[in-house]
Amino acid sequence: MTATSKGTIRLQIKRFKEFWNTFRRSKRGLFGVGILIFYIAIALAAPLLTPNDPIYDNYVAGDFATPSWFRSIPGGEKLNENFQLVTEQGFPTITSLFQEWNFTTSSSESGSITLRYDPDVGNGSASLVFRRKSSTVLAKEVRAHLTKKFPFPYGPPRRFFCNITVFAEGVEKVPVRVSFTISQIGGNQSYPSFWSEKIENTTKTGMTPSPLIDSYDPEIKKRIGGDTLTDPAKMVFSEPANYVYDISFLFIDNKEETIGEEFEAIVYVDDLNVKLYGTAYGALGTDQQGRDIFAQFLYGARISLLIGLIAAAVSVLIGLIVGIVAGYVGRRVDQVLMRFTDVLLVLPALPLLIVLIAVPIPILEGIFGSGSSMGKIIFVIGVLNWMGFARVVRSQTLSLKERPFIEAAKAVGAGRFHIILRHIIPNVMSLIYVSLALSVPTAITLEAALSWLGLYDPKVVSWGRMLYDAQINEGIERLWWIVPPGISIALVSVSFILLGYALDEILNPKLRRRR
């Protein structure tokens, strides 16, 4: 490294120290930087702070779940969080079958059912084996139950989902009917089977309920409640109590032609589980599709800041180029550029943005694709937000080009590009910093306004989209849904404004002298 390079580095370090010493005396600037650091930190740490995807992870809990901290408020005792009957579906170990589940059978003298653990089916399964005890007498009907009791000391869940997978072997001679239900222990209310299926053939692939046992499914509503207007979750889990998950197996040995044969029929049961979707979840609850609002808030910080910064950079770059070219070249170029700038200034910004985003324009569609993509939103906001900065840069350039150092540069043969790059741009750099800081809030609020009107990129979530989802899904009364993104839009905008004022005070010599 040459001595000149070392001297340049030392000079830049010295300038930065002087700038920082001046900046840290600005309370407004420090407050703005503090707010900005906080939101940048949560945006970067979003994957660490939440395991949920803000768009694609539907029903991490019940829809419209309240925040978990509501449970500590008086009256929130009946709110419940997610509950799973077993932590791992299937039977990964033999103890997960014989210690967690209870097996009973009504074996007769002529037929019996035994329970064994089979590690070779799935991740492990429960195997119910039927054997006829006598080769000359039919067993008729032999029943067994596999049950698991569990407490649910809360109010009704928002939704429940049940799962079961059944394999069968040797049931051509002895069909089996498998069914299951959930009921309250000691309760007076009884419900029809959630699922019941007669199996008469060997199955090579697992048989599962069709349709799936989902309390939101109209067929399940009719089966349990009698019509599609009932809520099975409120009917089955009507009160805090102990419940039992009961799987019934009925082997039907009534085929006379099988008398004299020795055989066994086996039913393999796997993936037994019940999931109850809670009415309380996380720090900010869930939206209309059961998505984590806290995850949307964290990832929304990324999108809002990204759109604000890039769109502001685009607008500042366009304004810088137009302003310098108009101011330095002058004459007809100046007239054309400034009249074009004036035309754009008098157009209402938001309606023009809506038209450019909502109406298919072939050029934009070809570059950014159809719909309201994030790239299209950034581009449109950027190209419609540069006019004021261009006029400021033009006026500064008109003043600078008459200065003696510009005349001296011309006298020694410097060209236009050299003068612009070496003399004009460095002298308007303070305007760039201030304008960039003040343009970000405009870009963020414009994006929020577009998203609030439904013109958002469906692949990402921003704070504006959160407000849109809240307003169309009657979430306005759910303050935990609308306040965090609304306050955050305001705080981030204020932080950049404070930062812009602080930079203006530092970089503007007139303001420094005034202080």
N, C-alpha and C positions, 0 to 999 in steps of 0.2 A: 504494500500500500504506500503510495507516494505521500510526500509531506503535504501536498495540496489537498489530497483526499482527507487526510487526517484533520487538517485545519477546517475543512468544510463540515466534517462530522462534529467536531468540537463546537463549531459555530451553531449548528442546528440544535445540538444538545443545550447550549447556552440559551438560545432563543426559546426552546421549549420550557426550560426552567423559569425563565422570565415570564413566559405566558402563564405557566401554572401558578406562579407566585401571585400574579395579578388575578387569575381566575378564581383561586380559592378564597379570595376576599369577597367574592360575589355570592351572597347567600342564595339568591335566586338561581344562579347557575348551578351551585352545588345541590340544591334541592331538585332541580330538573334532572341532573345527572343521576342522583340517587334513585329517583323514580324509574328512569330509563334502565339502570343497571338491574333493578328488581325484576322488571318485565323481561329483559333479555335473559336473565338467569332462569326464570321459570319456563321460558320458551325453550331454552337449550336443555333443561333438565326434565322436560315433559316425559320422555320414555322412562326415566327413573322414578318419577313421581306417580305415574299411573301405568298399569299394565294394559289398559283398554285402548282400542283404536276408536277415535271419536266418530268415525263414519260407519265402519263395517261391523263393529261389535254390537249387534242388536241384542236386546234383552239380557244385559248383564244383571239386571234385576227387573222387577215389574215396571211397566210403563207408568210415568208420572209419579215415581217414588220420591218421597221427601228425603232430605238429607238425614244421615244417621244421627246427627246430634239432636234431632227433634225428639229422639227417644228419651233424652234426659230432661226434657221439658215436661212439666205436669200435664197429663192428658195424653202423652205420647207413649205410655207403657205398652199399649197394644200393637204399636208399630213393630213390624218384624223385618229382619234381614233375610237374605237368602239362606235356604236350608236344603241340605242334601242328605238323603237317607244313608248313603254310604259314600265315603270319600273316593273310593276307586270302584268303578263299575266292574262287574265280574267277580270272580273269586280267585285272586292272585295266590292265596295260600289256603291250606286246609283249615287253618283256624278261622279264616274269614267266613267259612261256611258253618262249621259246627259250633263255634262260640258265639257268632252274631245272629244266627238264624235258628229258629225252632222248628223241628220236624215232627209231625204227628200223622198217624195213618190208621185207617179203619180196616186193617187186614183181616180177612176171614180165614176159616179153616181151609178153604180151597184156593186162596190166592193171597199174595203178600206183595208189599212194596217196600223196598229198602232204599236208603239214601247213601250215596258214596261220593267221594271227591274224584273228579277226573281232571288231571293237570294237562292233558293233551288236547282238550277242546277249548279254543280261544285262549285266554290267559288263565284258564282254569274254570271249571264249571261244576254245577251241582247235577248229579246224575240220579234219576229216579228209575229204579229197575223193578219191573213187574214180573213175577213168576207164578205160574199156576202150581199149586201144591199137589194136586191130584191129576193124573192123566185121564181120568174117567168122569170128572165132575167139572162143569163150568164154574168159574168164579163169579160170574154175573158182573156186578159193579164193585170195584174196590177204589176207595178214595184216599188221597193223602193231601196234606197241607204243609206248605213252607211259609212260615210267618216271621215277621220281625216287628217288634213293638218299638215305638218311639214317642217321646214327649214333644208337644208343640204348645208351649205355654204363652201363646200370643193371640192376637186377633187374626182374622182370615188373611191369607196371602193374596197377592194380586192375581196370581196365576200359578197353576201347577202343571207339571209334565211328568209322565210316567214312561218307563222304558223296560222292555223285556225282550229277550231273544231266545227262541226255542228251536232245538234240533230234535229230530226223532229217528228212531231206528227200530225196525221189526214191528211196526204198528199196523201192518196190513192185516194181521190176524186179530190183534187186540187194539182197536182204536182208542185214542185218549183225547179227552177234552180238557184243555188248559184254560183257566180263567183266573182273573185276579180282581181285587177290589181293595179299597181303603175304608176303614170304618172306625168310629170312635169306640174305645173300650168302655163298656157299660152304658153306651148311649142307646136311646130308643129308636133312632132313625137308622133305617137300612137302605142301601142303594143297590141297584142292579150292577152286575159285573161291568167293570170298566172295559174289559176285553174278554171275549170267550171264543175259542176256536177249537173245532174238532179236527184232529190230525189223524189221517188214515193211510198215509204213505210216508216212506222214508224220505227225510229231507237232507239234501246235501249242503244246502245253504241255510242260514239262519232265518227263521220266520219271526217277523215282528208285527206289532199291531198296525193295521191299515184301516182308517187313518190313524196317525199317531195320537197317543193319549195326551191331548192338550186341552186344558179347560177352556181355551178360547175357540176351539173348533165347534162349529154348529152341531155336528153329529154327536159329539160328546155331551154338549148341552142338552140335546134332546134325549139322549140315553139316560143321563143322570137326573135332569130336572124336568123332563117332559116337553120342554119347548126351548126355542133358541134365545129366549129373553132371560133365562135364568143364568146365574153365575155359579158354576159348580164349585169354585174355590170357596165361596161363602157358604154353600150348602154343606160340603164335606167337612171343612174346617171351620165350623160355625162358632166355636168357642175354644178357649184354652183347655186342653185335655190331653190324655194319652190316646194314641191311635195305633192301629195295627195294619200292616201291609200283608195281605193274605193272598197267596197263590194256591189255587186248588187244582189238583190233578185227578181226573176220574177215568180210570181204565175200564173199558167195557168189554168183558169177555163173554160173548153170547153167540158165537158162531159154532154151531153143532159140528160142522165138518172138521173142526180143529181138535176134537176129542181124541185122545190117544197120542197127541204130539207133545213133545217137550220143547219149550221155547221161552224166550224172554223178550219183553218190549222195554225199550229204554227211551227216556225223555231227558235231554240235556238242556239245562236252563242256565242262561248267561246274561250278563249286562242288566241285572236287576237294579233298578234305581228309581227314586222319586226326587224330583227337584221342585222346591217351592220358591217361587220368585217373590222377593220381599217387597214390602211397601216402604222401606227405608233403605237408602244405599249411599255410601260414600259421603264426600264433603258437600256436594251440591245436588244430590238426587239424580234422577234420570228424566229423559224427555219422552215424547210420544211413542218412540220405538224402543224404549228401554235402554237407550244409549247413555253413557256416563257423561253428565254435564260438566263435571270437573275436568275430565279429559278434553272435552270440547273447549273449555276455557283455556287450558294450558296450550293445546295445539293451536287454538285460535290466536293466541299471542304471537306465535310464529308467523301465521299468515298475515295478520294485520300489520305487524312490523315490517315484514318482507315487502308487502304491497306498498306501504307508505314510503319506505326508503328507496325502493327501485323506481317507483313512479315519480317521487320527488327528484331523484337523480336524473331521470329522463327529462323532466320539465326544465330543470336547471341547465342541463346540457344544451337543449334546444334554445332556451332563452339566451344563453351565453353566446352561442354561434350567431343567432339572428341579431342580437344587440351589437356585437363587435363588428360584424360585417356591415350592418346598416350605419353604424357610427363612423367606422373608419373609411369605408368606400365612399359613402355619401351619395349625393346626386340622385339619379333615377333609382339606383338600387335601394337607397334609403327610403325614397318615397314609396316604392312598391312594397317593401317589407313592412314599413310602418302602417301603411293603409291596410294591408292584410292583417296586421296585428290588431288594428283598431276594429276591424270587422269581427274578429274573434272575441274581442273584449266585450262587445255589446251583445253577443249572443248569450242567452241564459245557459249556464254551465250544466246544471243537473238535467234539464230536459234534453239537451244535446247529447249528454252521456247516455241517457236512457235509450235514445234513438239509435246511437252507434252500437250499443251493446245488444239491444233487443232485436233490431232489424238486421236480417242477413245481408252483409255487404261482401260481394265476391272476393275483393282483395283481402279483406280481413279474414274471411272464412278460409281462403287458401293458405294464409300464413298461420293462423291460430286454430283452425278447425271450427266446426260448427258449435253453436251454443255459447254460453258465457264462460269461457275458459279463463284461468287466472292470468295467462299471458295477455289475452285480449283486454281484460280489465285494466291491467297495469299500463299497457300501451295507450289505451284511450284516455285514461286519467292523466298520463304523462304528457301527451300531445295537446291536451286542452288546458294546461295549467302553467304555461310558460310566458304568457304575454306580458304580465306586469314586470317580471324580472328582465325580460328583453328590453323594455323601455328604460329601466334603471341602468342597465349595462350600456345601452346606447348613449345616454346622457353622460355617463362617466367616460366613455370612449371619446366622445366629442371633446370633452375637456382635456383628456390625456394627450390626444394627437396634436394639440397646439403647444404642448410643453416643450421647453428647450431641449430636453434629452431625446425627444422623438425627432426633432429637427436635426440634432447632431447625428443621430443614427442614420437618417436619410442622407446627410451630407457625406458620410463615409461609405455610402453605397449599399446600406442594408435594404433588403427587399421587404415587401408587405408581410409575408409569412414570418420572416425573422422578427420584425418589429412587433407583430401581434403576439407571437409565442414568447419572446424575450422581454417585452416591455409592457404591452397592454394587459395580457392575462395576469401576470404577477401583481399588477396594480389594482386589478378588480377582484383578486382572490378573496379579500375580506367580504366582499358582497356575495361571493359564491357560498362561503361558509354560513353566513347569516341567512341567505335565501334558502339554502338547503334545509337548515333547521326549521325555518318557518313554513316550508312547503310540505313537510312530512305530515303535520296535523291536517292540512287540507286534503291530502291524498287519503289518509286514514278515514276521515269523516265521509269523504265521497264514496269510498268503497263500502263503508257501513251503510250509507244511504242506499246504494245500489242493492246490496244484499238484503236490506230491510224491505225493499220493493220486490224481492224474489229474483233479482238478476245476479246470481252468484254461481261460482264454479261448483257443480255438484260433487266433485271429487275431493274437495277440501272444506274445512269449516273455519269460519272467521267469527269475530265477535259480532259483526253485522248479521251474519247468518243465524247466529244464536238468537238474536232479537227477532228476526223474521220467524223462526220456528216457534218462538214463544207467543208471538202475536196471532199466528194462524191456528195455534192449538190451545187457545184460551189459557196461555201461561202467564198472562199479565199479572194475575193475582198471585202467582208463585214468585215472590220477590227474589228468592235464591237463584232463580233462572235468569232474570232480567237485570238485576242490580250489578252483579260482578262484571259482565261485559260492558254495560252502559257506563259504569264508573271507570272502568279501565280505558275505554275510548277517551273519556274526558281527561283522565290523569296522564295518559301518554301524550295527548295533544298539548296539555298544559306543560308537560316536561320539555317538549321541543320548543314551545314558545318561550319558556323561561331561559332555555339554553340559547335560543336565538337572541334574546335581549341581552343576555350576559356577553355573548360574543360581540354584539354590536357595540356595547359599552367599551369593550377591551380594544377592538380593532378600529373603532372610529375615533381619530384623534380629537375631534371637536367635543365628543361626549366625554372623553377622558379629561380634557381641560376643564369642562364644565363641572365635573366632579371635584 
